Amino acid sequence: MRAINFLGKNNWLFAVFTFIINIIFYKALPQTVAIQWHFDGSISNTTSKTTFVFILPLMQLLVYGYIKLKTKGKSTTLYTDLIFYIC
């Protein structure tokens, strides 16, 4: 339960962990990385490994920061507002 509370308050760590893992496995990644699949399992979208390693974690942080600023001082949680923005 303590781990869930910690990660709930520090969601930005997911982006940092993603970046660290991507850097560690950078040489093992193929030149194009699949980022989206169809329901039948075929790849529908790819990106270069440089974009995958650097841009995607940055996008995670930007979305987290935007939603965190929107929820500042409100009684709603980050997850409630995230679902609201997606729908």
C-alpha positions as CSV (number, residue, x, y, z in Angstrom):
1,M,0.0,0.0,0.0
2,R,2.9,2.4,0.7
3,A,4.3,1.8,-2.7
4,I,1.0,2.6,-4.4
5,N,0.7,5.8,-2.3
6,F,4.3,6.8,-3.2
7,L,3.7,6.3,-6.9
8,G,0.4,8.0,-6.8
9,K,2.1,11.1,-5.5
10,N,5.2,10.8,-7.7
11,N,3.8,9.9,-11.1
12,W,6.6,11.7,-12.9
13,L,8.9,8.8,-11.8
14,F,7.3,6.7,-14.5
15,A,8.7,9.0,-17.2
16,V,12.1,9.0,-15.5
17,F,12.2,5.2,-15.3
18,T,11.1,4.9,-18.9
19,F,13.9,7.2,-20.0
20,I,16.5,5.4,-17.9
21,I,15.4,2.0,-19.2
22,N,15.4,3.3,-22.8
23,I,19.0,4.6,-22.4
24,I,20.2,1.3,-20.9
25,F,18.7,-0.7,-23.8
26,Y,19.4,1.9,-26.6
27,K,21.9,-0.2,-28.5
28,A,19.6,-3.3,-28.4
29,L,16.6,-1.4,-29.9
30,P,15.9,-1.8,-33.6
31,Q,16.2,1.3,-35.9
32,T,12.3,1.5,-36.0
33,V,10.3,0.8,-32.8
34,A,6.7,-0.2,-32.9
35,I,4.5,2.1,-30.8
36,Q,1.0,1.0,-31.9
37,W,-0.6,-2.2,-32.9
38,H,-3.9,-3.3,-34.6
39,F,-6.2,-5.7,-32.8
40,D,-4.9,-8.5,-35.0
41,G,-1.4,-7.9,-33.8
42,S,0.0,-6.2,-36.9
43,I,2.0,-3.0,-36.4
44,S,0.2,0.1,-37.3
45,N,2.7,2.8,-36.3
46,T,6.4,3.0,-35.8
47,T,9.0,5.6,-34.8
48,S,12.8,5.9,-34.9
49,K,14.6,4.7,-31.8
50,T,16.0,8.2,-31.1
51,T,12.4,9.5,-31.0
52,F,11.3,6.6,-28.8
53,V,14.2,7.1,-26.3
54,F,14.1,10.9,-26.0
55,I,10.7,12.3,-27.2
56,L,8.2,9.9,-25.7
57,P,9.4,10.3,-22.0
58,L,9.5,14.0,-22.6
59,M,5.9,13.8,-23.8
60,Q,5.0,11.8,-20.7
61,L,6.4,14.5,-18.5
62,L,4.6,17.3,-20.4
63,V,1.3,15.6,-20.1
64,Y,1.9,14.9,-16.4
65,G,2.9,18.5,-15.8
66,Y,-0.1,19.9,-17.6
67,I,-2.6,17.7,-15.8
68,K,-0.9,18.4,-12.4
69,L,-1.2,22.2,-13.0
70,K,-4.9,21.7,-13.9
71,T,-5.6,19.8,-10.7
72,K,-3.7,22.0,-8.4
73,G,-5.9,23.1,-5.5
74,K,-8.8,20.9,-6.6
75,S,-10.2,17.9,-4.7
76,T,-10.0,15.7,-7.7
77,T,-7.1,13.3,-8.3
78,L,-4.8,13.2,-11.3
79,Y,-6.5,10.0,-12.5
80,T,-10.0,11.5,-12.4
81,D,-8.9,14.5,-14.5
82,L,-6.9,12.3,-16.9
83,I,-10.0,10.2,-17.6
84,F,-12.0,13.4,-18.1
85,Y,-9.4,14.8,-20.7
86,I,-9.3,11.5,-22.6
87,C,-13.1,11.2,-22.9
